[in-house]
Structures are given as C-alpha cells and as structure tokens.
Amino acid sequence: MNEIKTRVVAIIPARYHSNRFEGKPLALINGKPMIQHVVERALQVELLSRVVVATDDNRIADAVQRFGGEVVMTGSDHASGTDRLAEAAELLGIDEQDVVVNIQGDQPLFAPEVVSQVAKPLLEDPALPMATLIYKIVRPEEISDPNHVKTVFDCHANALYFSRSPIPFQRNPEEPEQPTYYKHLGFYAYRKGFLLTFVALPEGEWERFEKLEQLRALEYGYSIRVVETLHDSIEVDTPADARRVEEFLRDLNPDIS
C-alpha cells in the first residue's frame, strides 16, 4: 500500500482594517505591497506545496492577483486570524492530516527557514497537533515588555505556559545566574484536523486575561511543541515600522531606488 504523503500548505491571513495601521497589507515597501514581500518569501520554502493569502477584502485580493499570488476569499466576521485560517483550510480542501502553517502577513522580513522549522515536528510526529516558534531573548528590555510574549516549556519542548509577564519570575534577583527567557514568535503549524477542533473550542480563561489565543490549546489539554529558532522576527504594526523595513531593505540592496 502506498504511503500517503503529508503536504504542507502556508496560509497568510490578511485583513485591511487595523486600529494602528489601516490597509497594512497594501502598504508599499520599496514599491511592492507588504503582502507581496511575505508571499515571495514563503514561495522560497521548498517544503511548501502551496502558498495562499486568505482575506475578506477585495482590495487585498486584487493586489495579490496582480502580482500572481493565490488568494481565497473568507468571511468578514472572524474574531481572529486563526478563525480565518480554519475557514480557508476548509475552502481549499486541505486533507485532515496535512499541515497548515500560519504565516503572519505583517512580517515581510521573515527568514524562509522558519517555515520548515515550525512544520518539521508535525511531519515527524503524526500525533502532534500544533507547533510554534520561540527565540531566546537577547535584548533585556523585551523581558518586561508585554508586547513580547514569553514562554516556558518542559523537557520534551512542549509549552507549559505563555505570558505577557516575565516568566520565569526570578525570586532572588541577587543570584549570579539569570534565567533564560524565551519569547514567542507568531508562526504556527497545525494539523488541519486539529485546526478545526481548535477554533470550535470555547474561549479559555487564561486566554481571556492574557489575550493570547494559543493558551486555549493548553487549557483544553492539547500539546504545543515549541521550536527554538535563531531568527528573530520583525513585525510591522505602524507606518513607522514599514518605513524602517524599507530602510533596512535599501541598506541590504543599495541599487533599489
């Protein structure tokens, strides 16, 4: 009997409306909409069988089609990007055991290697429902910054908790040895069947207080494998962030006008 090959599909949720940056996916960075930068980086990942933008906005869909990307239209009433991801996975007819990678549409500089890193645990362990990335914090100011989510995990690299607070808490700050802090990066890989299970679960109590959706999986007893990466991620949350990304890319390639 032939073995069924698990496919890995990247879906990039993208919405137009944002409190801090309206129309963010279409913000031009070196002449290209930001969503195009994200798609082009994803297309560099050989592991992926498909890269699809999921949106409810015709302006984003039109932009993706203009640069030759694949897009799927989803509903406009989703509470989170994960809900949009789940609907897109259903519309695309992805198999239950296939792996869906959620790539954030506001990270135009992500290293393509991280996609393979986050998907690998699910390819190696068919029973694993979900994985995500972590990065060892090197900038001390990020430890206390609630916008940088911290995590702790067990000896099998399964997440124990995610928090906007510094975890672990160092009871005696005078100790010579400091804890190692890890921050969570917003790349997820889901078994498609579990993705549908996840979005059907009620909101968890930890999730409600921390405003961290991944805590729902832990609260309901599902494992999240964490994978340490050496690649930090830069998110674009404001127009100023987009300008910094543009300057960074110009420094890398001075020939860009």
N, C-alpha and C positions, 0 to 999 in steps of 0.2 A: 504494500500500500504506500502511495506517495505521501511524504510528509508535507503538511500544509505550511507554507512559508508565512511568517508573521510580517505584515507590512507596517511601515512607519510613515504616518501622514502628519505633516505640520499644518496646523490651522492658526491663523493670525486674526484674532478678534479686533475689529476696528470700529469705533463709533465717532461720529462727528462732534456731538455735543460734549463739552467738558467745562467744568466751572472755572478752571485755571487757564485753559488754552482751547478756545473754540476752534474746531476744524483742525485739530492737531495732526491727524494722519496726512493731511494735504499740505502741511507747512513745507515750503520749499527749502531744501538744503542742497546747496550747490546746484540749483536748477532742477532738482528732482523732488517730487513729493516724498515725505519721510517714509510713507508706507512702501514706496518703491525700493528704498535703501534696505528695508527689512526683508522684503521678498527676495531681492537679489542676493543677500547674504544667505538666506535659507536655501536658495537654489544651489549654493556651493556645497551643500551637505549631500554626499553620495548616498547615505543611508536612507534618505527620504524618497519615497515613491511619488509623493505629491505635495505641493505647497499651495494652500488655498487661503484667501482672505475672506473672513466672514463679517458681513456688515449689514446694517439695515438702512444705509444711506446711499441714495443713487449717485451723489457726487463722488463718494469714495469708490463705488462700484465702477463708475465711468472712468475714473483715473486709473484704476487697476487694469481695466480692459485696454486702455490706451497704451500702456507700456507692455501689454501682452501677458499679464498675470491672470490667474484663475480666481474667480470670485463666486461666492454663494450668498444669496440674499436671505437674511434671517428676520425673525420678528423684531419689533421695536420695543417690546415690553420686558426685556430681560433685566433682571436685577443685578446681574454680574456678567463678566466676560466668560465665566465658566458655563453659565446657562446658554450663552450664545454658542460657545464651543460645542456643547452637547447637541443643540439643535442642528448645527452644521454637520456634525458627525453622522447624525441620522439622515439628513438630506443627501449626504454624499455616499450613503450606502456602505459605510466602513464596517468591516466584519467585527464581531464581538471580541475576538482575541487580538485584533490589530491594536497597534499603539498609536495614540494621538498625542502629539506634542503641542503644547500651547506656547506659542512664541508671542511675546508682548509686542504690540505694534508701535510702542514708543521707545524701542531700544535699537536705533539704527546703526549702532557700532558693535553689536554683539559678535563675539568670536564664533564662527560657524561650528567649531569643535564642540561647543557646549551642548548642541542639539544631540549629537551622538552620545555624549557623556550622560545626559539625563535619560535617554531612551535605553541605554545598554542594560541596566538592571532588569527591566521588564522583558527584554529579549532573552536574558539568561535564566530568569525565573518566571515561568508561566503563571505561578500562583500570586505573584506580586501585583497589587492593584495600581500602585501610584509611586512616582519618584519625583524628586525636585533637587535643585542645586543649592549648595552653600559655599561661602567664601570666607576664609579666615580674615578677620578684621585687622587691618594694619594702621588705620587712622583712628587714634583714640577718641576723637570727637564723635565717631559713629556709634560707640558703645552706649552712650546715653541718649542718642537721637532716636525718638520714637518712629521716625520715618524709615529707619534702618531696622528691620525686624531681626531679632536674634533667635537662635535655636540651640537646643541641647538634644543629644541623641545617645542611644545605647551602644553597647559594644558590637552590635551587628549593623550599625549605621542606620537604625530605624529611629525616626524622630520621636522624642519624648514630649516636646512642647515647643511652641513658637510664641514669642512675646515681643511687644514693643519696649518692654523694660529690659535692663541688662540682666541676662541670665547666663551663667550662674551668678548669684549675688555673693560677693566676697565679704564674709563676715568680719574678717580681721584684715583691714587694708594695710597693716604694717608687715604682713608676711612678705618675705622676699620674693616668693614665687607668685606670679599673677595668673589668673585664669586665662585660658584661651577662649576668645569669643568668636563665634561664627555668625555671619549674617545670612539671611535667606535671600536668594535671587529668584526673580519671578519667572522661572522656566519650570514647567511641569510636563511630566509624561504620565498618561493614564492608559490603562487597558480600556478599550472603548466600552465594554460591558460595564465596568466599574464607573466610568464617567456618567453613564445614565443613572446608575444607582446613587451616585454622589449627589447629583442635582435634585434627586427626589427626596433626599433626607431633609427633615426639618432643621431649621437653624439651631446650632448648638449654643449653649450658654457661654462657653469660653469665646466662641466666635463672635457673639453679640457684644461682649465687653471689649475684646481686643480689636474688633473689626478686622479679623483675619480669617478668611474663608477656609483655609487649609485645616484649621483647628476642628472643623466639623468632622473631618475624616477620623482624626484621633479620638474625638469624643465618642464616636459611634463604633470604635474598636477596630478601625482599619489601619494597616501599616502604611507609612510613608517612608520610603528609602531615601536617605539624603546622600548626595554625591558631592564631594568636595571638588571644586574646580579652581584652577589658578587664574581664571579670567573673571575679573570684576565686570559688572555691567553698568552702563551709564544710561539712565532713564531721562527722557525729555518730558518734563512736566509743565514748562513755561516757555514763552517765546525766547527768553534769555538763554535757556538750556539749548534750544535749537541753534541759536547763534554760536554758542560755544562748540557745539558739534561741528558746525560749518567751519569754524576757525581751525578746529582740530584736523578735519579732513584736508583743509587747504595746506596746513603745515606738513601733512603727510605727502601731499601731491601739489607742489607749488605751481604746476602747469595749469591747474584748474583756475579759470578766470572768475 
